[in-house]
Amino acid sequence: MKVTETKLAGCFIIAPSKFEDSRGYFFESFNEAKFQEAIGANTHFVQDNQSFSRRGVLRGLHAQAGEHAQAKLVRVLQGEVLDVAVDVRPGSETFGQHVAIQLSDRNMLQLYIPRGFLHGFVVLSKTAEFFYKCDNYYHKASEAGIRFDDPALRIDWLLPSADIIISEKDNELPLFSEVYTDKA
Ligand SMILES: Cc1cn([C@H]2C[C@H](O)[C@@H](COP(=O)(O)OP(=O)(O)O[C@H]3O[C@@H](C)C(=O)[C@@H](O)[C@H]3O)O2)c(=O)[nH]c1=O
């Protein structure tokens, strides 16, 4: 397993070690001991989520607030997505910055997103199955989010805006400046 820290401290790209033979392949998609050692934190996951979406579907940018914040370990089971994590940790040197990485069933990359980030993804392939682990349970009342297309975030979602499909809920999300008033 190769683990690379992104430009956002605490946010890691994980490339599992894959074993191929005449039957196909094998890899450990998650190993808690190796994972915790690699990221230097004892994140403990309690909920797994899976979603299916067609090309152009964009889910995000989402987080849960306060004590219900979630760290996530995300990957793609089928297809390809552009996955985006935005640093909104108070006082972070990279506050407001994001990482964007293509995750697919071919590159098998995973992204570890600590608590204190907004997260979203858009489907680049015809369809995609997306899978992620969370270190805190879903808590509807704590759901928060920011519009994916807020120009202040300068995220290139790689698809023409006419191709992007979002939920009614995501369409009503506020702008970054409406939520995060102080940068400190
Ligand atoms: C996220 C979530 C949703 N739900 C329900 C609520 C709703 O009826 C239905 C669909 O929910 P949503 O529209 O919020 O699903 P979705 O837009 O896929 O939300 C997800 O987006 C990605 C980007 C994330 O990072 C996740 O944390 C989560 O916010 O599933 C749960 O029961 N448990 C959960 O953990």
The ligand as an SDF file (V2000), in Angstrom:
LIG
                    3D

 35 37  0  0  0  0  0  0  0  0999 V2000
  -25.5920   10.2950    3.6680 C   0  0  0  0  0  0  0  0  0  0  0  0
  -26.7610    9.4440    4.1410 C   0  0  0  0  0  0  0  0  0  0  0  0
  -28.0070    9.5340    3.5430 C   0  0  0  0  0  0  0  0  0  0  0  0
  -29.0560    8.7920    3.9630 N   0  0  0  0  0  0  0  0  0  0  0  0
  -30.3570    8.9310    3.2920 C   0  0  0  0  0  0  0  0  0  0  0  0
  -30.9500   10.3200    3.3330 C   0  0  0  0  0  0  0  0  0  0  0  0
  -31.6710   10.4320    2.0070 C   0  0  0  0  0  0  0  0  0  0  0  0
  -32.9980    9.9420    2.1160 O   0  0  0  0  0  0  0  0  0  0  0  0
  -30.9030    9.5200    1.0790 C   0  0  0  0  0  0  0  0  0  0  0  0
  -29.9780   10.2600    0.1190 C   0  0  0  0  0  0  0  0  0  0  0  0
  -29.1880   11.1640    0.8920 O   0  0  0  0  0  0  0  0  0  0  0  0
  -28.3360   12.2990    0.1980 P   0  0  0  0  0  0  0  0  0  0  0  0
  -29.1020   12.9340   -0.9000 O   0  0  0  0  0  0  0  0  0  0  0  0
  -27.8290   13.1930    1.2860 O   0  0  0  0  0  0  0  0  0  0  0  0
  -27.1300   11.4470   -0.4210 O   0  0  0  0  0  0  0  0  0  0  0  0
  -25.7700   11.9740   -1.0620 P   0  0  0  0  0  0  0  0  0  0  0  0
  -26.0330   13.2290   -1.8180 O   0  0  0  0  0  0  0  0  0  0  0  0
  -25.1530   10.8480   -1.7620 O   0  0  0  0  0  0  0  0  0  0  0  0
  -24.9390   12.3700    0.2340 O   0  0  0  0  0  0  0  0  0  0  0  0
  -23.6130   11.9810    0.3910 C   0  0  0  0  0  0  0  0  0  0  0  0
  -22.8050   12.7620   -0.4840 O   0  0  0  0  0  0  0  0  0  0  0  0
  -21.4100   12.4920   -0.4040 C   0  0  0  0  0  0  0  0  0  0  0  0
  -20.7000   13.4580   -1.3300 C   0  0  0  0  0  0  0  0  0  0  0  0
  -20.8790   12.4890    0.9740 C   0  0  0  0  0  0  0  0  0  0  0  0
  -19.7400   12.8690    1.2340 O   0  0  0  0  0  0  0  0  0  0  0  0
  -21.7470   11.8560    2.0170 C   0  0  0  0  0  0  0  0  0  0  0  0
  -21.2850   12.1640    3.3110 O   0  0  0  0  0  0  0  0  0  0  0  0
  -23.1880   12.2080    1.8490 C   0  0  0  0  0  0  0  0  0  0  0  0
  -23.4020   13.5620    2.2100 O   0  0  0  0  0  0  0  0  0  0  0  0
  -30.1460    8.6460    1.9090 O   0  0  0  0  0  0  0  0  0  0  0  0
  -28.9010    7.8910    4.9950 C   0  0  0  0  0  0  0  0  0  0  0  0
  -29.8730    7.1770    5.3810 O   0  0  0  0  0  0  0  0  0  0  0  0
  -27.6790    7.7580    5.5840 N   0  0  0  0  0  0  0  0  0  0  0  0
  -26.6100    8.5020    5.1890 C   0  0  0  0  0  0  0  0  0  0  0  0
  -25.4830    8.3370    5.7600 O   0  0  0  0  0  0  0  0  0  0  0  0
  1  2  1  0
  2  3  2  0
  2 34  1  0
  3  4  1  0
  4  5  1  0
  4 31  1  0
  5  6  1  0
  5 30  1  0
  6  7  1  0
  7  8  1  0
  7  9  1  0
  9 10  1  0
  9 30  1  0
 10 11  1  0
 11 12  1  0
 12 13  2  0
 12 14  1  0
 12 15  1  0
 15 16  1  0
 16 17  2  0
 16 18  1  0
 16 19  1  0
 19 20  1  0
 20 21  1  0
 20 28  1  0
 21 22  1  0
 22 23  1  0
 22 24  1  0
 24 25  2  0
 24 26  1  0
 26 27  1  0
 26 28  1  0
 28 29  1  0
 31 32  2  0
 31 33  1  0
 33 34  1  0
 34 35  2  0
M  END
$$$$
